[in-house]
Amino acid sequence: MPVFVAGLYGVPLGAAQIALIAGYAVFMNATISGVPGGGLIAVTPVFVAVGLPLEGLALLFAVNAITDRFATVLCVTGDMAVAAMLGGRGAATNGTATLKVR
């Protein structure tokens, strides 16, 4: 997101700034993933650190309102698929009694 906004506003990014953005992205990927829309809020300090205009966040918020719906559907579908696979496998392989909820 910061690289897109930098290109949009014509702000050149050096190697150190790109490294900061990459490191921040790795850190935030592990910590903010459970908060809906938290990535946009958490990226604000990066914008300040690399000298990007905060007005670029308004554009990202507008686009995120649309794309977040599809990302949520994809995430929930993947979670359900894994739960269904693990649920079916556990009952078939361990041979112990399973609790069936009705």
Order of alpha helices (4+ residues) and beta strands (2+ residues): alpha-alpha-alpha-alpha-alpha
